[in-house]
Amino acid sequence: LASDGLLSSRKGHTEMSIYLTKLAKLHPVSAICEMMDAETYAALSVDKAKKYAKENAIPFIDGKELYEFSKVR
């Protein structure tokens, strides 16, 4: 469950995903997954995730950018 204050109280993946649903005026429900590196079986690095997103025409949203945006809204 996301914290009641969302990004004003916690900067976690859950809060960010629910904040995005609210920005899109959708029900506050989301699914989160972590991208894994096929070579190391560790979490995919940010650089590799950005590369994957670019190659597959998927928007990449940085958590820090989302948090800064939430502070001015």
N, CA, C, O and CB atoms as a CASP TS submission, in Angstrom:
PFRMAT TS
TARGET T0000
AUTHOR 0000-0000-0000
METHOD Language model
MODEL 1
PARENT N/A
ATOM      1  N   LEU     1       0.838  -1.186   0.000  1.00  0.00           N
ATOM      2  CA  LEU     1       0.000   0.000   0.000  1.00  0.00           C
ATOM      3  C   LEU     1       0.875   1.238   0.000  1.00  0.00           C
ATOM      4  O   LEU     1       1.927   1.268   0.637  1.00  0.00           O
ATOM      5  CB  LEU     1      -0.949   0.005   1.209  1.00  0.00           C
ATOM      6  N   ALA     2       0.439   2.243  -0.708  1.00  0.00           N
ATOM      7  CA  ALA     2       1.170   3.509  -0.760  1.00  0.00           C
ATOM      8  C   ALA     2       0.896   4.324   0.500  1.00  0.00           C
ATOM      9  O   ALA     2      -0.179   4.226   1.093  1.00  0.00           O
ATOM     10  CB  ALA     2       0.781   4.316  -2.020  1.00  0.00           C
ATOM     11  N   SER     3       1.864   5.116   0.896  1.00  0.00           N
ATOM     12  CA  SER     3       1.672   6.033   2.026  1.00  0.00           C
ATOM     13  C   SER     3       0.596   7.046   1.673  1.00  0.00           C
ATOM     14  O   SER     3       0.483   7.460   0.519  1.00  0.00           O
ATOM     15  CB  SER     3       3.000   6.754   2.398  1.00  0.00           C
ATOM     16  N   ASP     4      -0.196   7.446   2.665  1.00  0.00           N
ATOM     17  CA  ASP     4      -1.291   8.390   2.423  1.00  0.00           C
ATOM     18  C   ASP     4      -0.827   9.683   1.763  1.00  0.00           C
ATOM     19  O   ASP     4      -1.523  10.209   0.895  1.00  0.00           O
ATOM     20  CB  ASP     4      -1.982   8.714   3.723  1.00  0.00           C
ATOM     21  N   GLY     5       0.318  10.198   2.150  1.00  0.00           N
ATOM     22  CA  GLY     5       0.813  11.457   1.594  1.00  0.00           C
ATOM     23  C   GLY     5       1.537  11.308   0.272  1.00  0.00           C
ATOM     24  O   GLY     5       2.057  12.284  -0.269  1.00  0.00           O
ATOM     25  N   LEU     6       1.575  10.086  -0.255  1.00  0.00           N
ATOM     26  CA  LEU     6       2.316   9.764  -1.473  1.00  0.00           C
ATOM     27  C   LEU     6       3.722  10.331  -1.413  1.00  0.00           C
ATOM     28  O   LEU     6       4.436  10.075  -0.443  1.00  0.00           O
ATOM     29  CB  LEU     6       1.585  10.298  -2.708  1.00  0.00           C
ATOM     30  N   LEU     7       4.146  11.092  -2.412  1.00  0.00           N
ATOM     31  CA  LEU     7       5.540  11.537  -2.486  1.00  0.00           C
ATOM     32  C   LEU     7       5.910  12.575  -1.442  1.00  0.00           C
ATOM     33  O   LEU     7       7.094  12.829  -1.218  1.00  0.00           O
ATOM     34  CB  LEU     7       5.817  12.092  -3.839  1.00  0.00           C
ATOM     35  N   SER     8       4.916  13.179  -0.798  1.00  0.00           N
ATOM     36  CA  SER     8       5.246  14.141   0.258  1.00  0.00           C
ATOM     37  C   SER     8       5.655  13.426   1.546  1.00  0.00           C
ATOM     38  O   SER     8       6.254  14.036   2.432  1.00  0.00           O
ATOM     39  CB  SER     8       4.051  15.070   0.528  1.00  0.00           C
ATOM     40  N   SER     9       5.329  12.124   1.651  1.00  0.00           N
ATOM     41  CA  SER     9       5.697  11.399   2.866  1.00  0.00           C
ATOM     42  C   SER     9       6.701  10.272   2.623  1.00  0.00           C
ATOM     43  O   SER     9       7.404   9.858   3.544  1.00  0.00           O
ATOM     44  CB  SER     9       4.463  10.835   3.506  1.00  0.00           C
ATOM     45  N   ARG    10       6.768   9.777   1.393  1.00  0.00           N
ATOM     46  CA  ARG    10       7.703   8.688   1.085  1.00  0.00           C
ATOM     47  C   ARG    10       7.997   8.692  -0.408  1.00  0.00           C
ATOM     48  O   ARG    10       7.086   8.873  -1.216  1.00  0.00           O
ATOM     49  CB  ARG    10       7.127   7.305   1.529  1.00  0.00           C
ATOM     50  N   LYS    11       9.245   8.496  -0.781  1.00  0.00           N
ATOM     51  CA  LYS    11       9.639   8.530  -2.195  1.00  0.00           C
ATOM     52  C   LYS    11       9.909   7.124  -2.737  1.00  0.00           C
ATOM     53  O   LYS    11      10.939   6.883  -3.366  1.00  0.00           O
ATOM     54  CB  LYS    11      10.886   9.407  -2.376  1.00  0.00           C
ATOM     55  N   GLY    12       8.986   6.207  -2.491  1.00  0.00           N
ATOM     56  CA  GLY    12       9.160   4.829  -2.934  1.00  0.00           C
ATOM     57  C   GLY    12       8.507   4.555  -4.281  1.00  0.00           C
ATOM     58  O   GLY    12       7.745   5.372  -4.799  1.00  0.00           O
ATOM     59  N   HIS    13       8.824   3.383  -4.840  1.00  0.00           N
ATOM     60  CA  HIS    13       8.248   2.989  -6.128  1.00  0.00           C
ATOM     61  C   HIS    13       6.722   2.936  -6.069  1.00  0.00           C
ATOM     62  O   HIS    13       6.045   3.339  -7.015  1.00  0.00           O
ATOM     63  CB  HIS    13       8.799   1.629  -6.560  1.00  0.00           C
ATOM     64  N   THR    14       6.185   2.440  -4.957  1.00  0.00           N
ATOM     65  CA  THR    14       4.733   2.333  -4.818  1.00  0.00           C
ATOM     66  C   THR    14       4.088   3.706  -4.870  1.00  0.00           C
ATOM     67  O   THR    14       3.106   3.907  -5.584  1.00  0.00           O
ATOM     68  CB  THR    14       4.365   1.627  -3.509  1.00  0.00           C
ATOM     69  N   GLU    15       4.636   4.652  -4.116  1.00  0.00           N
ATOM     70  CA  GLU    15       4.073   6.009  -4.089  1.00  0.00           C
ATOM     71  C   GLU    15       4.191   6.670  -5.461  1.00  0.00           C
ATOM     72  O   GLU    15       3.278   7.371  -5.897  1.00  0.00           O
ATOM     73  CB  GLU    15       4.784   6.870  -3.021  1.00  0.00           C
ATOM     74  N   MET    16       5.315   6.445  -6.137  1.00  0.00           N
ATOM     75  CA  MET    16       5.490   7.037  -7.470  1.00  0.00           C
ATOM     76  C   MET    16       4.485   6.467  -8.459  1.00  0.00           C
ATOM     77  O   MET    16       3.929   7.205  -9.273  1.00  0.00           O
ATOM     78  CB  MET    16       6.917   6.799  -7.982  1.00  0.00           C
ATOM     79  N   SER    17       4.246   5.163  -8.395  1.00  0.00           N
ATOM     80  CA  SER    17       3.310   4.560  -9.342  1.00  0.00           C
ATOM     81  C   SER    17       1.884   5.053  -9.109  1.00  0.00           C
ATOM     82  O   SER    17       1.149   5.297 -10.066  1.00  0.00           O
ATOM     83  CB  SER    17       3.358   3.036  -9.234  1.00  0.00           C
ATOM     84  N   ILE    18       1.492   5.201  -7.857  1.00  0.00           N
ATOM     85  CA  ILE    18       0.144   5.698  -7.567  1.00  0.00           C
ATOM     86  C   ILE    18       0.032   7.175  -7.933  1.00  0.00           C
ATOM     87  O   ILE    18      -1.010   7.609  -8.426  1.00  0.00           O
ATOM     88  CB  ILE    18      -0.204   5.489  -6.076  1.00  0.00           C
ATOM     89  N   TYR    19       1.089   7.951  -7.699  1.00  0.00           N
ATOM     90  CA  TYR    19       1.093   9.364  -8.092  1.00  0.00           C
ATOM     91  C   TYR    19       0.884   9.483  -9.606  1.00  0.00           C
ATOM     92  O   TYR    19       0.134  10.347 -10.059  1.00  0.00           O
ATOM     93  CB  TYR    19       2.428  10.052  -7.669  1.00  0.00           C
ATOM     94  N   LEU    20       1.536   8.627 -10.385  1.00  0.00           N
ATOM     95  CA  LEU    20       1.362   8.654 -11.839  1.00  0.00           C
ATOM     96  C   LEU    20      -0.078   8.337 -12.238  1.00  0.00           C
ATOM     97  O   LEU    20      -0.608   8.955 -13.162  1.00  0.00           O
ATOM     98  CB  LEU    20       2.315   7.662 -12.505  1.00  0.00           C
ATOM     99  N   THR    21      -0.722   7.379 -11.554  1.00  0.00           N
ATOM    100  CA  THR    21      -2.116   7.069 -11.891  1.00  0.00           C
ATOM    101  C   THR    21      -3.010   8.270 -11.605  1.00  0.00           C
ATOM    102  O   THR    21      -3.944   8.545 -12.358  1.00  0.00           O
ATOM    103  CB  THR    21      -2.609   5.836 -11.100  1.00  0.00           C
ATOM    104  N   LYS    22      -2.727   8.979 -10.525  1.00  0.00           N
ATOM    105  CA  LYS    22      -3.538  10.158 -10.188  1.00  0.00           C
ATOM    106  C   LYS    22      -3.319  11.278 -11.203  1.00  0.00           C
ATOM    107  O   LYS    22      -4.267  11.973 -11.567  1.00  0.00           O
ATOM    108  CB  LYS    22      -3.200  10.659  -8.768  1.00  0.00           C
ATOM    109  N   LEU    23      -2.075  11.461 -11.666  1.00  0.00           N
ATOM    110  CA  LEU    23      -1.808  12.466 -12.701  1.00  0.00           C
ATOM    111  C   LEU    23      -2.587  12.158 -13.974  1.00  0.00           C
ATOM    112  O   LEU    23      -3.060  13.061 -14.664  1.00  0.00           O
ATOM    113  CB  LEU    23      -0.305  12.536 -13.009  1.00  0.00           C
ATOM    114  N   ALA    24      -2.713  10.863 -14.275  1.00  0.00           N
ATOM    115  CA  ALA    24      -3.425  10.439 -15.479  1.00  0.00           C
ATOM    116  C   ALA    24      -4.933  10.351 -15.268  1.00  0.00           C
ATOM    117  O   ALA    24      -5.674   9.976 -16.177  1.00  0.00           O
ATOM    118  CB  ALA    24      -2.900   9.100 -15.940  1.00  0.00           C
ATOM    119  N   LYS    25      -5.382  10.700 -14.059  1.00  0.00           N
ATOM    120  CA  LYS    25      -6.808  10.651 -13.706  1.00  0.00           C
ATOM    121  C   LYS    25      -7.377   9.238 -13.868  1.00  0.00           C
ATOM    122  O   LYS    25      -8.478   9.042 -14.383  1.00  0.00           O
ATOM    123  CB  LYS    25      -7.605  11.638 -14.576  1.00  0.00           C
ATOM    124  N   LEU    26      -6.583   8.260 -13.408  1.00  0.00           N
ATOM    125  CA  LEU    26      -6.994   6.858 -13.418  1.00  0.00           C
ATOM    126  C   LEU    26      -7.222   6.390 -11.989  1.00  0.00           C
ATOM    127  O   LEU    26      -6.867   7.085 -11.037  1.00  0.00           O
ATOM    128  CB  LEU    26      -5.933   5.971 -14.122  1.00  0.00           C
ATOM    129  N   HIS    27      -7.812   5.213 -11.843  1.00  0.00           N
ATOM    130  CA  HIS    27      -7.958   4.632 -10.507  1.00  0.00           C
ATOM    131  C   HIS    27      -6.563   4.402  -9.931  1.00  0.00           C
ATOM    132  O   HIS    27      -5.651   4.035 -10.672  1.00  0.00           O
ATOM    133  CB  HIS    27      -8.779   3.293 -10.551  1.00  0.00           C
ATOM    134  N   PRO    28      -6.378   4.608  -8.639  1.00  0.00           N
ATOM    135  CA  PRO    28      -5.051   4.471  -8.036  1.00  0.00           C
ATOM    136  C   PRO    28      -4.622   3.015  -7.844  1.00  0.00           C
ATOM    137  O   PRO    28      -4.451   2.538  -6.722  1.00  0.00           O
ATOM    138  CB  PRO    28      -5.025   5.178  -6.705  1.00  0.00           C
ATOM    139  N   VAL    29      -4.455   2.331  -8.969  1.00  0.00           N
ATOM    140  CA  VAL    29      -4.034   0.934  -8.968  1.00  0.00           C
ATOM    141  C   VAL    29      -2.913   0.792  -9.992  1.00  0.00           C
ATOM    142  O   VAL    29      -3.026   1.292 -11.112  1.00  0.00           O
ATOM    143  CB  VAL    29      -5.235  -0.035  -9.290  1.00  0.00           C
ATOM    144  N   SER    30      -1.848   0.121  -9.617  1.00  0.00           N
ATOM    145  CA  SER    30      -0.759  -0.083 -10.571  1.00  0.00           C
ATOM    146  C   SER    30      -0.041  -1.389 -10.275  1.00  0.00           C
ATOM    147  O   SER    30      -0.153  -1.941  -9.180  1.00  0.00           O
ATOM    148  CB  SER    30       0.233   1.093 -10.529  1.00  0.00           C
ATOM    149  N   ALA    31       0.691  -1.870 -11.257  1.00  0.00           N
ATOM    150  CA  ALA    31       1.548  -3.048 -11.094  1.00  0.00           C
ATOM    151  C   ALA    31       2.984  -2.584 -11.293  1.00  0.00           C
ATOM    152  O   ALA    31       3.277  -1.808 -12.203  1.00  0.00           O
ATOM    153  CB  ALA    31       1.165  -4.205 -12.112  1.00  0.00           C
ATOM    154  N   ILE    32       3.868  -3.061 -10.442  1.00  0.00           N
ATOM    155  CA  ILE    32       5.268  -2.660 -10.502  1.00  0.00           C
ATOM    156  C   ILE    32       6.112  -3.909 -10.738  1.00  0.00           C
ATOM    157  O   ILE    32       5.857  -4.959 -10.148  1.00  0.00           O
ATOM    158  CB  ILE    32       5.706  -1.921  -9.194  1.00  0.00           C
ATOM    159  N   CYS    33       7.106  -3.791 -11.595  1.00  0.00           N
ATOM    160  CA  CYS    33       8.050  -4.890 -11.776  1.00  0.00           C
ATOM    161  C   CYS    33       9.457  -4.310 -11.862  1.00  0.00           C
ATOM    162  O   CYS    33       9.637  -3.132 -12.171  1.00  0.00           O
ATOM    163  CB  CYS    33       7.709  -5.726 -13.054  1.00  0.00           C
ATOM    164  N   GLU    34      10.433  -5.135 -11.588  1.00  0.00           N
ATOM    165  CA  GLU    34      11.819  -4.689 -11.681  1.00  0.00           C
ATOM    166  C   GLU    34      12.464  -5.374 -12.871  1.00  0.00           C
ATOM    167  O   GLU    34      12.347  -6.588 -13.037  1.00  0.00           O
ATOM    168  CB  GLU    34      12.605  -4.992 -10.370  1.00  0.00           C
ATOM    169  N   MET    35      13.143  -4.595 -13.697  1.00  0.00           N
ATOM    170  CA  MET    35      13.833  -5.150 -14.854  1.00  0.00           C
ATOM    171  C   MET    35      15.137  -5.797 -14.389  1.00  0.00           C
ATOM    172  O   MET    35      15.887  -5.220 -13.601  1.00  0.00           O
ATOM    173  CB  MET    35      14.107  -4.050 -15.924  1.00  0.00           C
ATOM    174  N   MET    36      15.392  -7.005 -14.892  1.00  0.00           N
ATOM    175  CA  MET    36      16.583  -7.751 -14.489  1.00  0.00           C
ATOM    176  C   MET    36      17.560  -7.844 -15.654  1.00  0.00           C
ATOM    177  O   MET    36      17.158  -7.954 -16.813  1.00  0.00           O
ATOM    178  CB  MET    36      16.204  -9.162 -13.990  1.00  0.00           C
ATOM    179  N   ASP    37      18.842  -7.798 -15.329  1.00  0.00           N
ATOM    180  CA  ASP    37      19.906  -7.920 -16.321  1.00  0.00           C
ATOM    181  C   ASP    37      20.053  -9.397 -16.692  1.00  0.00           C
ATOM    182  O   ASP    37      20.255 -10.239 -15.816  1.00  0.00           O
ATOM    183  CB  ASP    37      21.258  -7.334 -15.778  1.00  0.00           C
ATOM    184  N   ALA    38      19.954  -9.712 -17.975  1.00  0.00           N
ATOM    185  CA  ALA    38      20.021 -11.101 -18.436  1.00  0.00           C
ATOM    186  C   ALA    38      21.399 -11.723 -18.218  1.00  0.00           C
ATOM    187  O   ALA    38      21.528 -12.945 -18.152  1.00  0.00           O
ATOM    188  CB  ALA    38      19.656 -11.176 -19.906  1.00  0.00           C
ATOM    189  N   GLU    39      22.429 -10.882 -18.108  1.00  0.00           N
ATOM    190  CA  GLU    39      23.788 -11.405 -17.924  1.00  0.00           C
ATOM    191  C   GLU    39      24.143 -11.608 -16.452  1.00  0.00           C
ATOM    192  O   GLU    39      24.756 -12.614 -16.096  1.00  0.00           O
ATOM    193  CB  GLU    39      24.794 -10.465 -18.562  1.00  0.00           C
ATOM    194  N   THR    40      23.765 -10.669 -15.607  1.00  0.00           N
ATOM    195  CA  THR    40      24.167 -10.724 -14.196  1.00  0.00           C
ATOM    196  C   THR    40      23.049 -11.195 -13.269  1.00  0.00           C
ATOM    197  O   THR    40      23.307 -11.549 -12.119  1.00  0.00           O
ATOM    198  CB  THR    40      24.642  -9.364 -13.749  1.00  0.00           C
ATOM    199  N   TYR    41      21.828 -11.202 -13.753  1.00  0.00           N
ATOM    200  CA  TYR    41      20.639 -11.545 -12.962  1.00  0.00           C
ATOM    201  C   TYR    41      20.398 -10.570 -11.809  1.00  0.00           C
ATOM    202  O   TYR    41      19.635 -10.863 -10.888  1.00  0.00           O
ATOM    203  CB  TYR    41      20.774 -12.953 -12.413  1.00  0.00           C
ATOM    204  N   ALA    42      21.044  -9.426 -11.867  1.00  0.00           N
ATOM    205  CA  ALA    42      20.833  -8.362 -10.881  1.00  0.00           C
ATOM    206  C   ALA    42      19.853  -7.355 -11.477  1.00  0.00           C
ATOM    207  O   ALA    42      19.509  -7.428 -12.657  1.00  0.00           O
ATOM    208  CB  ALA    42      22.192  -7.664 -10.483  1.00  0.00           C
ATOM    209  N   ALA    43      19.414  -6.424 -10.651  1.00  0.00           N
ATOM    210  CA  ALA    43      18.536  -5.366 -11.152  1.00  0.00           C
ATOM    211  C   ALA    43      19.246  -4.633 -12.288  1.00  0.00           C
ATOM    212  O   ALA    43      20.447  -4.373 -12.214  1.00  0.00           O
ATOM    213  CB  ALA    43      18.140  -4.373 -10.010  1.00  0.00           C
ATOM    214  N   LEU    44      18.505  -4.306 -13.325  1.00  0.00           N
ATOM    215  CA  LEU    44      19.060  -3.607 -14.483  1.00  0.00           C
ATOM    216  C   LEU    44      19.527  -2.222 -14.072  1.00  0.00           C
ATOM    217  O   LEU    44      18.832  -1.528 -13.329  1.00  0.00           O
ATOM    218  CB  LEU    44      18.021  -3.511 -15.621  1.00  0.00           C
ATOM    219  N   SER    45      20.684  -1.817 -14.541  1.00  0.00           N
ATOM    220  CA  SER    45      21.192  -0.482 -14.218  1.00  0.00           C
ATOM    221  C   SER    45      20.309   0.569 -14.881  1.00  0.00           C
ATOM    222  O   SER    45      19.610   0.281 -15.853  1.00  0.00           O
ATOM    223  CB  SER    45      22.672  -0.321 -14.674  1.00  0.00           C
ATOM    224  N   VAL    46      20.347   1.771 -14.355  1.00  0.00           N
ATOM    225  CA  VAL    46      19.553   2.868 -14.923  1.00  0.00           C
ATOM    226  C   VAL    46      19.953   3.100 -16.373  1.00  0.00           C
ATOM    227  O   VAL    46      19.090   3.296 -17.229  1.00  0.00           O
ATOM    228  CB  VAL    46      19.737   4.170 -14.098  1.00  0.00           C
ATOM    229  N   ASP    47      21.244   3.079 -16.656  1.00  0.00           N
ATOM    230  CA  ASP    47      21.701   3.297 -18.035  1.00  0.00           C
ATOM    231  C   ASP    47      21.149   2.241 -18.986  1.00  0.00           C
ATOM    232  O   ASP    47      20.712   2.567 -20.089  1.00  0.00           O
ATOM    233  CB  ASP    47      23.228   3.297 -18.094  1.00  0.00           C
ATOM    234  N   LYS    48      21.166   0.983 -18.567  1.00  0.00           N
ATOM    235  CA  LYS    48      20.630  -0.086 -19.418  1.00  0.00           C
ATOM    236  C   LYS    48      19.113   0.024 -19.545  1.00  0.00           C
ATOM    237  O   LYS    48      18.560  -0.267 -20.606  1.00  0.00           O
ATOM    238  CB  LYS    48      21.011  -1.466 -18.852  1.00  0.00           C
ATOM    239  N   ALA    49      18.439   0.438 -18.482  1.00  0.00           N
ATOM    240  CA  ALA    49      16.983   0.618 -18.542  1.00  0.00           C
ATOM    241  C   ALA    49      16.630   1.750 -19.503  1.00  0.00           C
ATOM    242  O   ALA    49      15.680   1.637 -20.278  1.00  0.00           O
ATOM    243  CB  ALA    49      16.408   0.912 -17.132  1.00  0.00           C
ATOM    244  N   LYS    50      17.398   2.846 -19.453  1.00  0.00           N
ATOM    245  CA  LYS    50      17.165   3.962 -20.383  1.00  0.00           C
ATOM    246  C   LYS    50      17.389   3.518 -21.826  1.00  0.00           C
ATOM    247  O   LYS    50      16.620   3.875 -22.719  1.00  0.00           O
ATOM    248  CB  LYS    50      18.092   5.153 -20.045  1.00  0.00           C
ATOM    249  N   LYS    51      18.446   2.737 -22.047  1.00  0.00           N
ATOM    250  CA  LYS    51      18.745   2.237 -23.395  1.00  0.00           C
ATOM    251  C   LYS    51      17.604   1.353 -23.894  1.00  0.00           C
ATOM    252  O   LYS    51      17.159   1.493 -25.034  1.00  0.00           O
ATOM    253  CB  LYS    51      20.081   1.448 -23.403  1.00  0.00           C
ATOM    254  N   TYR    52      17.134   0.444 -23.042  1.00  0.00           N
ATOM    255  CA  TYR    52      16.021  -0.435 -23.408  1.00  0.00           C
ATOM    256  C   TYR    52      14.778   0.389 -23.748  1.00  0.00           C
ATOM    257  O   TYR    52      14.099   0.125 -24.740  1.00  0.00           O
ATOM    258  CB  TYR    52      15.710  -1.424 -22.260  1.00  0.00           C
ATOM    259  N   ALA    53      14.494   1.380 -22.919  1.00  0.00           N
ATOM    260  CA  ALA    53      13.323   2.228 -23.153  1.00  0.00           C
ATOM    261  C   ALA    53      13.431   2.938 -24.497  1.00  0.00           C
ATOM    262  O   ALA    53      12.464   2.987 -25.257  1.00  0.00           O
ATOM    263  CB  ALA    53      13.167   3.258 -22.021  1.00  0.00           C
ATOM    264  N   LYS    54      14.596   3.481 -24.785  1.00  0.00           N
ATOM    265  CA  LYS    54      14.791   4.201 -26.051  1.00  0.00           C
ATOM    266  C   LYS    54      14.633   3.267 -27.245  1.00  0.00           C
ATOM    267  O   LYS    54      13.967   3.610 -28.222  1.00  0.00           O
ATOM    268  CB  LYS    54      16.178   4.863 -26.084  1.00  0.00           C
ATOM    269  N   GLU    55      15.243   2.090 -27.167  1.00  0.00           N
ATOM    270  CA  GLU    55      15.177   1.124 -28.267  1.00  0.00           C
ATOM    271  C   GLU    55      13.765   0.609 -28.513  1.00  0.00           C
ATOM    272  O   GLU    55      13.449   0.176 -29.621  1.00  0.00           O
ATOM    273  CB  GLU    55      16.095  -0.042 -27.985  1.00  0.00           C
ATOM    274  N   ASN    56      12.918   0.651 -27.495  1.00  0.00           N
ATOM    275  CA  ASN    56      11.562   0.114 -27.606  1.00  0.00           C
ATOM    276  C   ASN    56      10.476   1.181 -27.538  1.00  0.00           C
ATOM    277  O   ASN    56       9.301   0.871 -27.341  1.00  0.00           O
ATOM    278  CB  ASN    56      11.333  -0.891 -26.523  1.00  0.00           C
ATOM    279  N   ALA    57      10.881   2.447 -27.704  1.00  0.00           N
ATOM    280  CA  ALA    57       9.939   3.580 -27.717  1.00  0.00           C
ATOM    281  C   ALA    57       9.045   3.599 -26.480  1.00  0.00           C
ATOM    282  O   ALA    57       7.834   3.800 -26.573  1.00  0.00           O
ATOM    283  CB  ALA    57       9.072   3.526 -28.973  1.00  0.00           C
ATOM    284  N   ILE    58       9.672   3.384 -25.312  1.00  0.00           N
ATOM    285  CA  ILE    58       8.957   3.399 -24.037  1.00  0.00           C
ATOM    286  C   ILE    58       9.405   4.637 -23.265  1.00  0.00           C
ATOM    287  O   ILE    58      10.607   4.847 -23.100  1.00  0.00           O
ATOM    288  CB  ILE    58       9.221   2.083 -23.211  1.00  0.00           C
ATOM    289  N   PRO    59       8.479   5.454 -22.792  1.00  0.00           N
ATOM    290  CA  PRO    59       8.892   6.628 -22.001  1.00  0.00           C
ATOM    291  C   PRO    59       9.657   6.196 -20.751  1.00  0.00           C
ATOM    292  O   PRO    59       9.299   5.213 -20.102  1.00  0.00           O
ATOM    293  CB  PRO    59       7.660   7.477 -21.601  1.00  0.00           C
ATOM    294  N   PHE    60      10.704   6.937 -20.425  1.00  0.00           N
ATOM    295  CA  PHE    60      11.482   6.674 -19.214  1.00  0.00           C
ATOM    296  C   PHE    60      11.291   7.859 -18.284  1.00  0.00           C
ATOM    297  O   PHE    60      11.600   8.994 -18.647  1.00  0.00           O
ATOM    298  CB  PHE    60      13.005   6.439 -19.536  1.00  0.00           C
ATOM    299  N   ILE    61      10.788   7.602 -17.096  1.00  0.00           N
ATOM    300  CA  ILE    61      10.564   8.665 -16.116  1.00  0.00           C
ATOM    301  C   ILE    61      11.487   8.419 -14.940  1.00  0.00           C
ATOM    302  O   ILE    61      11.417   7.374 -14.294  1.00  0.00           O
ATOM    303  CB  ILE    61       9.069   8.721 -15.654  1.00  0.00           C
ATOM    304  N   ASP    62      12.338   9.367 -14.668  1.00  0.00           N
ATOM    305  CA  ASP    62      13.261   9.273 -13.541  1.00  0.00           C
ATOM    306  C   ASP    62      12.520   9.632 -12.261  1.00  0.00           C
ATOM    307  O   ASP    62      11.771  10.609 -12.228  1.00  0.00           O
ATOM    308  CB  ASP    62      14.492  10.201 -13.746  1.00  0.00           C
ATOM    309  N   GLY    63      12.724   8.850 -11.213  1.00  0.00           N
ATOM    310  CA  GLY    63      12.051   9.096  -9.938  1.00  0.00           C
ATOM    311  C   GLY    63      12.337  10.473  -9.370  1.00  0.00           C
ATOM    312  O   GLY    63      11.449  11.101  -8.794  1.00  0.00           O
ATOM    313  N   LYS    64      13.572  10.954  -9.526  1.00  0.00           N
ATOM    314  CA  LYS    64      13.924  12.285  -9.018  1.00  0.00           C
ATOM    315  C   LYS    64      13.139  13.366  -9.746  1.00  0.00           C
ATOM    316  O   LYS    64      12.676  14.324  -9.126  1.00  0.00           O
ATOM    317  CB  LYS    64      15.433  12.540  -9.167  1.00  0.00           C
ATOM    318  N   GLU    65      12.986  13.216 -11.068  1.00  0.00           N
ATOM    319  CA  GLU    65      12.212  14.181 -11.853  1.00  0.00           C
ATOM    320  C   GLU    65      10.747  14.180 -11.421  1.00  0.00           C
ATOM    321  O   GLU    65      10.126  15.235 -11.297  1.00  0.00           O
ATOM    322  CB  GLU    65      12.322  13.866 -13.357  1.00  0.00           C
ATOM    323  N   LEU    66      10.209  12.994 -11.196  1.00  0.00           N
ATOM    324  CA  LEU    66       8.812  12.886 -10.769  1.00  0.00           C
ATOM    325  C   LEU    66       8.616  13.543  -9.409  1.00  0.00           C
ATOM    326  O   LEU    66       7.630  14.246  -9.189  1.00  0.00           O
ATOM    327  CB  LEU    66       8.374  11.411 -10.715  1.00  0.00           C
ATOM    328  N   TYR    67       9.556  13.313  -8.500  1.00  0.00           N
ATOM    329  CA  TYR    67       9.471  13.924  -7.171  1.00  0.00           C
ATOM    330  C   TYR    67       9.534  15.450  -7.272  1.00  0.00           C
ATOM    331  O   TYR    67       8.742  16.138  -6.628  1.00  0.00           O
ATOM    332  CB  TYR    67      10.607  13.403  -6.263  1.00  0.00           C
ATOM    333  N   GLU    68      10.453  15.986  -8.062  1.00  0.00           N
ATOM    334  CA  GLU    68      10.557  17.442  -8.230  1.00  0.00           C
ATOM    335  C   GLU    68       9.272  18.001  -8.835  1.00  0.00           C
ATOM    336  O   GLU    68       8.804  19.063  -8.425  1.00  0.00           O
ATOM    337  CB  GLU    68      11.768  17.804  -9.122  1.00  0.00           C
ATOM    338  N   PHE    69       8.700  17.291  -9.809  1.00  0.00           N
ATOM    339  CA  PHE    69       7.444  17.723 -10.421  1.00  0.00           C
ATOM    340  C   PHE    69       6.329  17.765  -9.383  1.00  0.00           C
ATOM    341  O   PHE    69       5.509  18.683  -9.387  1.00  0.00           O
ATOM    342  CB  PHE    69       7.057  16.787 -11.579  1.00  0.00           C
ATOM    343  N   SER    70       6.298  16.777  -8.498  1.00  0.00           N
ATOM    344  CA  SER    70       5.233  16.716  -7.484  1.00  0.00           C
ATOM    345  C   SER    70       5.314  17.887  -6.509  1.00  0.00           C
ATOM    346  O   SER    70       4.296  18.302  -5.955  1.00  0.00           O
ATOM    347  CB  SER    70       5.311  15.396  -6.712  1.00  0.00           C
ATOM    348  N   LYS    71       6.505  18.418  -6.298  1.00  0.00           N
ATOM    349  CA  LYS    71       6.668  19.534  -5.353  1.00  0.00           C
ATOM    350  C   LYS    71       6.120  20.842  -5.905  1.00  0.00           C
ATOM    351  O   LYS    71       5.736  21.716  -5.127  1.00  0.00           O
ATOM    352  CB  LYS    71       8.136  19.711  -4.999  1.00  0.00           C
ATOM    353  N   VAL    72       6.071  21.003  -7.226  1.00  0.00           N
ATOM    354  CA  VAL    72       5.584  22.257  -7.812  1.00  0.00           C
ATOM    355  C   VAL    72       4.106  22.204  -8.166  1.00  0.00           C
ATOM    356  O   VAL    72       3.524  23.231  -8.516  1.00  0.00           O
ATOM    357  CB  VAL    72       6.383  22.594  -9.049  1.00  0.00           C
ATOM    358  N   ARG    73       3.495  21.049  -8.086  1.00  0.00           N
ATOM    359  CA  ARG    73       2.061  20.911  -8.398  1.00  0.00           C
ATOM    360  C   ARG    73       1.229  21.208  -7.186  1.00  0.00           C
ATOM    361  O   ARG    73       0.001  21.145  -7.250  1.00  0.00           O
ATOM    362  CB  ARG    73       1.739  19.508  -8.914  1.00  0.00           C
TER
END
